Amino acid sequence: MEVSLPQLILPIKLERSSERLTSLGGLVVMEELARAVGLWKQVDGVLEGPKSGRGYQPHEFVQGLIWMLHAGGRRLEDLRELRGEQEVLGALGLEALPDAGTAGDWLRRQGEKGAAALEEISRKLIAPCLELAEEVTLDVDATEIAAEKQEAQWTYHHVQGYMPLMGYVEGVCVGHEFREGNESPGAGILEFARHCEAGLPVGKRIYFRSDSAAYQAAVINHYSQPGRSFSITADLDVAVKREIRNLPETAWQAYRTADGVATDREIAETVHSMNGTGQAFRLIVLRWPNPQPNLFAADRYCYHAVAANRQEAASVVIWKHNQRGESENWHKELKVGFGMEQMPCGQFAANAVYFAIGVLAYNLAQLLKRQVLPAAYRTATVATLRWKMYRLAGKLVRHARGWRLQIKADLEKWGLLQSARLCCATLRT
C-alpha cells in the first residue's frame, strides 16, 4: 500500500549543497579589526598555553567564542553552528574552533586570573575611543545576572545569580568586576572606580556618576579633588531628610526638563556634609506630590536627592545626572545583545572568564563602530550590525591559487565592506 505524502505549501524543493557557502560573510570585518589591533597575539601573551603541542592555543578559544557572540550565539552549544560553516569560516580567519565541551573545560581551567588578564586586554583595546573628550564621564553601576547554578548566591532582588560591577565611558566598558550575587554593589566601589580611572587617558577631567551605592564619604572625598567632579544619588537617610525639611517653601522652584517641558516636580538645593567628608557639597532635591498620600505620613511629597559638586545650575546637574540611565541600555546590549544574561558553567571562576570574553566582544564592537564604520553606526546595536553587515550570504571559491569570497550584497553594503576592510588595514599594528 502506497503512502501519499502531503502536498507542500510552496512549490519548491530543498536540496543540500556541497558548495562552500556561509551566512556570515560580513564577520570578516570583525576578524580583520581584531587582527589589526593584535588582539589574538595579546590573548596568547597573557593566558597559559596548552601543555602539549597538539592542544588549542588560548586565542583559539577566545576567538571562537567572540565569533559566536558577534554572530548571535547565546550558549556554548552554539559553537556547533559555526562548526557547520567551518570550511568557509576557516578561510575568513576562524582557522580552529573547539567544541562546546572542550571550551567549557578551558573556561574552568583559567580561573579568576584569566578573567583579570582578559579584562586588562579589553581596557587597552578601547583606549583609542577615549582620547577626544576633555572631560571623561565615568558611570559606575552594578547589573544583575540570573543564574540557576548550585553555587550562585542570592541577590538583594531575591534572584539567584551574579552582580557584576561595571564602569562605562560613553558606552565603552573601561572596567568590570564579576561578583557573587550576594555582594553589595557599594562594597569596594571606590577601589573599583580607581581601577577604571587607571585605564583612562592621563590629564583628562573626570566626572563620576553613580546611584546611591556610591553615596559614601570616601567616594565623595576622592571626587572632590581638583580635576574631578561627581553627582551621586543620595540616600534619603535621617540627615538628608532633616535638610529637606529645613528648606523654606521659597526655596522651591518649578522644574523643567532639558527640553523645557514643564513637570509636576519642584527643585531646591542646600549644602550638606557627611561624617567623614572633608568638605560640604551640594544637595539638590526634587519633590513631587505623593500619588498615594497617607494621613499618618509626615510628608505630602516624594523626594529624590542628588549629591554633587558640579558648578552648573541645579537643573543642569539633574539633567546630566539623569543621563546615567544610559547605563541600563549598555547593560542591555551586553547581556541581551551579546548573550551575557546567562552563564554557561556551574563554577564562579569559569563564569568570570566567560563574562570577561563577553565584555571583550562588546568592546570590540564599540571599537568597530567608532574607528572603522561610518558615523551613522556610532549608536547601532549589535543586532543592527548582524542585520546590516554580518549576515551576508557568501560563497568561497578557489581562484588563481587563492580564495575569493563572493558576497551577495547591494552597492551600499558592498561599499561598506570595502571601506571597512581598508580602514582595518590602516589600523594594523
C-alpha positions as CSV (number, residue, x, y, z in Angstrom):
1,M,0.0,0.0,0.0
2,E,1.5,3.3,-1.1
3,V,1.6,6.2,1.4
4,S,0.9,9.5,-0.3
5,L,2.9,12.5,1.0
6,P,1.1,15.7,1.8
7,Q,1.4,18.4,-0.8
8,L,3.9,21.1,0.4
9,I,2.7,24.7,0.8
10,L,5.3,26.2,-1.5
11,P,6.1,24.6,-4.9
12,I,9.8,24.4,-4.1
13,K,12.2,21.5,-3.4
14,L,15.0,21.6,-0.9
15,E,18.4,20.3,-1.8
16,R,21.6,20.0,0.1
17,S,24.6,21.8,-1.4
18,S,28.2,20.8,-1.3
19,E,29.4,24.3,-2.2
20,R,31.4,26.4,0.2
21,L,28.6,28.7,1.5
22,T,28.3,30.8,4.6
23,S,25.6,33.2,6.0
24,L,28.2,35.2,8.0
25,G,30.3,36.7,5.2
26,G,30.4,40.2,6.9
27,L,32.1,38.9,10.0
28,V,35.4,39.1,8.0
29,V,35.5,42.8,9.0
30,M,35.3,41.9,12.7
31,E,38.1,39.4,12.3
32,E,40.3,41.9,10.4
33,L,39.8,44.5,13.1
34,A,40.8,42.0,15.8
35,R,44.0,41.1,13.8
36,A,44.7,44.8,13.0
37,V,45.0,45.6,16.7
38,G,46.9,42.4,17.5
39,L,44.1,41.1,19.7
40,W,44.8,37.4,19.4
41,K,48.5,37.9,20.0
42,Q,47.7,39.7,23.2
43,V,45.5,36.9,24.3
44,D,48.2,34.3,23.7
45,G,50.6,36.5,25.6
46,V,48.7,36.7,28.9
47,L,46.9,33.3,29.1
48,E,48.5,30.0,29.7
49,G,49.0,27.8,26.6
50,P,48.4,24.1,26.1
51,K,50.6,21.5,27.9
52,S,51.2,19.7,24.6
53,G,51.9,20.9,21.1
54,R,48.6,19.4,19.9
55,G,46.3,21.5,22.1
56,Y,44.4,24.6,21.2
57,Q,46.1,27.9,21.8
58,P,44.3,30.4,24.2
59,H,43.3,32.7,21.4
60,E,41.6,29.9,19.5
61,F,39.1,29.5,22.4
62,V,38.6,33.3,22.8
63,Q,38.4,33.8,19.1
64,G,35.7,31.1,18.6
65,L,33.6,32.5,21.5
66,I,33.8,36.1,20.2
67,W,32.8,35.0,16.7
68,M,29.9,33.1,18.3
69,L,28.8,36.1,20.4
70,H,29.0,38.5,17.5
71,A,27.1,36.1,15.3
72,G,24.3,35.9,17.8
73,G,25.1,32.7,19.8
74,R,24.0,32.6,23.4
75,R,25.5,29.4,24.9
76,L,28.5,27.2,24.4
77,E,26.5,24.7,22.4
78,D,26.0,27.4,19.7
79,L,29.6,26.8,18.7
80,R,28.2,23.9,16.7
81,E,26.6,26.4,14.3
82,L,29.9,27.9,13.5
83,R,31.5,24.4,13.1
84,G,28.8,23.8,10.4
85,E,30.3,26.5,8.3
86,Q,33.9,25.9,9.3
87,E,35.0,25.0,5.8
88,V,34.3,28.6,4.8
89,L,35.0,30.4,8.1
90,G,38.4,28.9,8.3
91,A,39.4,30.9,5.2
92,L,37.9,34.0,6.8
93,G,40.2,33.7,9.8
94,L,38.5,31.3,12.1
95,E,41.1,28.6,11.5
96,A,40.4,26.5,14.6
97,L,37.2,26.0,16.6
98,P,37.0,23.9,19.8
99,D,33.7,22.1,20.5
100,A,31.5,23.2,23.4
101,G,32.7,20.6,25.9
102,T,36.4,21.5,25.3
103,A,35.6,25.2,25.6
104,G,33.8,24.6,28.9
105,D,36.8,22.7,30.3
106,W,39.1,25.5,29.2
107,L,37.0,28.1,30.9
108,R,37.1,26.2,34.2
109,R,40.9,25.8,34.0
110,Q,41.6,29.6,33.5
111,G,40.2,30.7,36.9
112,E,39.9,34.3,38.1
113,K,43.5,35.1,37.0
114,G,42.4,34.5,33.4
115,A,39.4,36.8,33.8
116,A,41.6,39.6,35.1
117,A,44.1,39.2,32.2
118,L,41.2,39.4,29.7
119,E,39.8,42.4,31.4
120,E,43.1,44.2,31.1
121,I,43.2,43.4,27.3
122,S,39.7,44.8,27.0
123,R,40.6,48.0,28.7
124,K,43.6,48.6,26.4
125,L,41.5,47.7,23.3
126,I,39.2,50.7,23.7
127,A,41.9,53.3,24.6
128,P,41.6,55.0,21.2
129,C,37.9,55.7,21.8
130,L,38.7,57.8,24.9
131,E,41.2,60.3,23.5
132,L,38.9,63.1,22.2
133,A,36.9,64.5,25.1
134,E,38.4,67.0,27.5
135,E,36.2,65.7,30.3
136,V,35.6,62.0,30.7
137,T,32.3,60.9,32.3
138,L,32.7,57.7,34.3
139,D,29.4,55.8,35.0
140,V,29.7,53.0,37.6
141,D,26.7,50.7,38.0
142,A,26.0,47.1,39.0
143,T,23.9,44.8,36.9
144,E,22.1,41.6,37.8
145,I,22.5,38.3,36.0
146,A,20.1,35.5,36.9
147,A,21.7,32.1,37.1
148,E,20.2,28.9,38.5
149,K,23.6,27.5,39.4
150,Q,24.1,25.5,42.6
151,E,27.0,27.8,43.7
152,A,25.3,31.1,42.7
153,Q,24.3,33.3,45.6
154,W,21.0,35.2,46.1
155,T,20.9,38.9,45.1
156,Y,19.0,41.6,47.1
157,H,16.3,41.2,44.5
158,H,15.8,37.6,45.7
159,V,17.2,36.3,42.5
160,Q,19.9,33.6,42.4
161,G,22.8,34.7,40.2
162,Y,25.6,37.2,39.9
163,M,26.0,41.0,40.3
164,P,28.9,42.3,38.1
165,L,30.1,45.9,38.7
166,M,30.6,47.8,35.5
167,G,32.4,51.0,34.6
168,Y,31.4,52.8,31.3
169,V,32.7,55.9,29.5
170,E,30.3,56.9,26.7
171,G,29.2,53.3,26.3
172,V,32.6,51.6,26.2
173,C,33.5,49.4,29.2
174,V,36.6,50.7,30.9
175,G,36.4,48.2,33.8
176,H,34.3,45.3,35.2
177,E,34.3,43.1,38.2
178,F,32.4,39.8,38.2
179,R,30.8,39.4,41.6
180,E,28.7,37.0,43.6
181,G,25.0,37.8,43.7
182,N,25.0,38.5,47.4
183,E,27.9,41.1,47.3
184,S,26.7,44.6,47.9
185,P,27.1,46.9,44.9
186,G,28.6,49.5,47.2
187,A,31.3,47.2,48.6
188,G,34.7,48.3,47.3
189,I,33.2,50.8,44.9
190,L,35.9,53.4,45.4
191,E,38.7,50.8,44.6
192,F,36.8,49.8,41.5
193,A,36.4,53.4,40.4
194,R,40.1,54.0,40.8
195,H,40.7,50.8,38.8
196,C,38.6,52.2,36.0
197,E,40.4,55.6,36.2
198,A,43.8,53.8,35.7
199,G,42.7,52.9,32.1
200,L,41.6,56.5,31.2
201,P,43.8,59.0,29.3
202,V,46.2,61.0,31.6
203,G,45.3,64.7,32.1
204,K,41.5,64.4,31.5
205,R,39.0,65.8,33.9
206,I,36.8,63.1,35.4
207,Y,33.1,63.4,36.1
208,F,31.9,60.5,38.2
209,R,28.2,59.4,38.2
210,S,26.6,56.7,40.2
211,D,23.5,55.6,42.1
212,S,23.2,55.6,45.9
213,A,25.6,52.6,46.1
214,A,28.4,55.2,45.8
215,Y,26.9,57.6,48.4
216,Q,29.9,57.2,50.7
217,A,32.2,59.7,52.3
218,A,35.4,58.1,50.8
219,V,33.9,58.3,47.3
220,I,32.8,61.9,47.8
221,N,36.3,62.9,49.1
222,H,38.0,61.3,46.2
223,Y,35.9,63.1,43.6
224,S,36.1,66.4,45.4
225,Q,39.8,66.7,44.5
226,P,40.9,69.1,41.7
227,G,40.2,67.8,38.2
228,R,37.3,65.6,39.4
229,S,33.6,66.2,40.0
230,F,30.6,64.0,40.9
231,S,26.9,63.6,41.0
232,I,25.6,60.7,43.2
233,T,22.1,59.7,44.1
234,A,21.8,60.4,47.8
235,D,20.4,58.1,50.4
236,L,17.2,59.5,51.9
237,D,18.6,58.9,55.4
238,V,17.7,60.8,58.6
239,A,20.3,63.6,57.9
240,V,19.2,64.2,54.3
241,K,15.5,64.2,55.3
242,R,16.3,66.7,58.0
243,E,18.0,69.0,55.5
244,I,15.0,68.7,53.2
245,R,12.5,69.6,56.0
246,N,14.6,72.7,56.8
247,L,14.3,74.0,53.2
248,P,11.9,77.0,53.2
249,E,9.0,77.0,50.8
250,T,10.5,79.9,49.0
251,A,13.5,77.7,48.0
252,W,11.3,75.5,45.8
253,Q,11.0,76.4,42.1
254,A,9.3,74.8,39.2
255,Y,11.4,72.1,37.5
256,R,11.5,71.7,33.7
257,T,13.1,69.0,31.6
258,A,16.2,69.7,29.4
259,D,13.8,70.3,26.5
260,G,11.9,73.0,28.5
261,V,8.8,70.8,29.2
262,A,7.0,71.7,32.4
263,T,6.6,68.9,35.0
264,D,4.8,68.4,38.3
265,R,8.1,68.5,40.1
266,E,9.8,71.3,42.0
267,I,13.6,71.7,42.7
268,A,15.6,73.2,45.5
269,E,19.1,72.9,46.9
270,T,21.0,73.2,50.1
271,V,24.5,72.4,51.4
272,H,25.2,69.1,53.2
273,S,28.0,67.1,54.6
274,M,28.5,63.6,55.9
275,N,30.6,62.1,58.7
276,G,34.0,61.7,57.1
277,T,33.7,64.1,54.2
278,G,36.4,66.7,54.1
279,Q,34.1,69.5,52.8
280,A,30.5,70.2,52.2
281,F,28.7,69.5,48.9
282,R,25.6,70.5,47.1
283,L,22.4,68.6,47.9
284,I,19.9,69.1,45.0
285,V,16.4,67.9,45.8
286,L,13.4,67.2,43.6
287,R,9.9,66.8,45.1
288,W,6.5,65.9,43.7
289,P,3.1,65.2,45.2
290,N,2.7,61.8,46.8
291,P,0.3,59.9,44.5
292,Q,-0.8,57.8,47.5
293,P,-0.9,60.2,50.4
294,N,-1.1,58.7,53.9
295,L,-2.9,60.6,56.6
296,F,-0.2,59.5,59.1
297,A,2.7,60.3,56.9
298,A,4.9,63.3,57.8
299,D,5.5,64.4,54.2
300,R,3.0,65.1,51.5
301,Y,5.7,64.7,48.9
302,C,8.0,62.2,47.3
303,Y,11.7,63.2,47.1
304,H,14.8,62.5,45.0
305,A,18.1,63.9,46.2
306,V,21.4,64.2,44.3
307,A,24.8,65.0,46.0
308,A,27.1,66.9,43.7
309,N,29.9,69.4,43.4
310,R,29.3,70.5,39.8
311,Q,29.2,74.2,39.2
312,E,26.2,74.3,36.7
313,A,22.7,75.3,37.7
314,A,20.8,72.8,39.8
315,S,18.5,71.8,36.9
316,V,21.5,71.2,34.6
317,V,23.2,69.0,37.2
318,I,20.0,66.9,37.4
319,W,19.8,66.7,33.6
320,K,23.3,65.4,33.4
321,H,22.9,63.0,36.3
322,N,19.8,61.5,34.8
323,Q,21.8,60.7,31.7
324,R,23.4,57.9,33.7
325,G,20.3,56.0,32.9
326,E,22.1,55.2,29.6
327,S,23.9,52.6,31.7
328,E,20.8,50.4,31.6
329,N,21.0,50.4,27.8
330,W,24.7,49.5,27.9
331,H,23.9,46.7,30.3
332,K,21.1,45.5,28.0
333,E,23.5,45.5,25.0
334,L,26.0,43.4,26.9
335,K,23.5,41.0,28.4
336,V,20.9,40.7,25.6
337,G,22.9,41.7,22.6
338,F,26.0,39.6,23.5
339,G,24.3,36.9,25.4
340,M,25.7,37.7,28.9
341,E,22.3,37.3,30.5
342,Q,23.1,33.7,31.3
343,M,26.3,31.9,32.3
344,P,27.3,28.5,31.0
345,C,29.2,26.9,33.9
346,G,28.5,26.0,37.5
347,Q,31.7,27.4,38.8
348,F,32.1,31.1,39.6
349,A,35.6,31.5,38.2
350,A,34.7,29.8,34.9
351,N,31.8,32.2,34.5
352,A,34.0,35.1,35.3
353,V,36.2,34.2,32.4
354,Y,33.2,33.8,30.1
355,F,31.9,37.2,31.2
356,A,35.3,38.7,30.5
357,I,35.2,37.3,27.0
358,G,31.7,38.8,26.6
359,V,32.9,42.2,27.6
360,L,35.8,41.8,25.2
361,A,33.4,41.0,22.4
362,Y,31.3,44.1,23.4
363,N,34.3,46.4,23.4
364,L,35.4,45.0,20.0
365,A,32.0,46.1,18.6
366,Q,32.4,49.5,20.2
367,L,35.8,49.9,18.6
368,L,34.4,48.7,15.2
369,K,31.6,51.4,15.4
370,R,33.9,54.2,16.4
371,Q,37.1,53.5,14.4
372,V,36.0,51.6,11.3
373,L,32.3,52.1,10.4
374,P,30.7,55.4,9.3
375,A,29.5,57.8,11.9
376,A,25.9,56.7,11.4
377,Y,26.7,53.4,13.1
378,R,28.0,55.0,16.3
379,T,24.8,54.2,18.2
380,A,24.0,50.9,16.3
381,T,23.4,47.8,18.4
382,V,25.0,44.5,17.6
383,A,21.6,43.4,16.4
384,T,21.8,46.1,13.7
385,L,25.3,45.1,12.8
386,R,24.1,41.5,12.3
387,W,21.2,42.6,10.2
388,K,23.1,45.1,8.0
389,M,26.6,43.7,7.8
390,Y,27.4,40.4,9.5
391,R,24.6,38.3,8.0
392,L,25.7,38.3,4.4
393,A,25.5,35.3,2.1
394,G,28.8,34.4,0.8
395,K,30.4,31.7,-1.5
396,L,34.0,30.7,-1.2
397,V,35.7,29.9,-4.5
398,R,39.2,29.0,-5.4
399,H,40.8,31.3,-8.0
400,A,44.4,31.7,-9.1
401,R,45.9,29.8,-6.2
402,G,43.9,31.8,-3.7
403,W,40.5,32.2,-2.2
404,R,37.7,34.6,-3.1
405,L,34.6,35.3,-1.0
406,Q,31.7,36.1,-3.4
407,I,29.2,38.3,-1.4
408,K,25.6,38.8,-2.4
409,A,25.1,42.5,-1.4
410,D,23.8,45.7,-2.9
411,L,26.1,48.6,-3.7
412,E,25.7,50.2,-0.3
413,K,26.7,47.1,1.6
414,W,29.4,46.3,-0.8
415,G,30.9,49.8,-0.3
416,L,30.5,49.5,3.5
417,L,32.5,46.2,3.5
418,Q,35.2,47.5,1.2
419,S,35.7,50.8,3.2
420,A,35.7,48.9,6.5
421,R,38.4,46.5,5.3
422,L,40.6,49.4,4.1
423,C,40.2,51.1,7.4
424,C,41.2,48.0,9.3
425,A,44.3,47.8,7.1
426,T,45.3,51.3,8.2
427,L,44.9,50.4,11.9
428,R,47.3,47.4,11.6
429,T,49.8,47.4,14.5
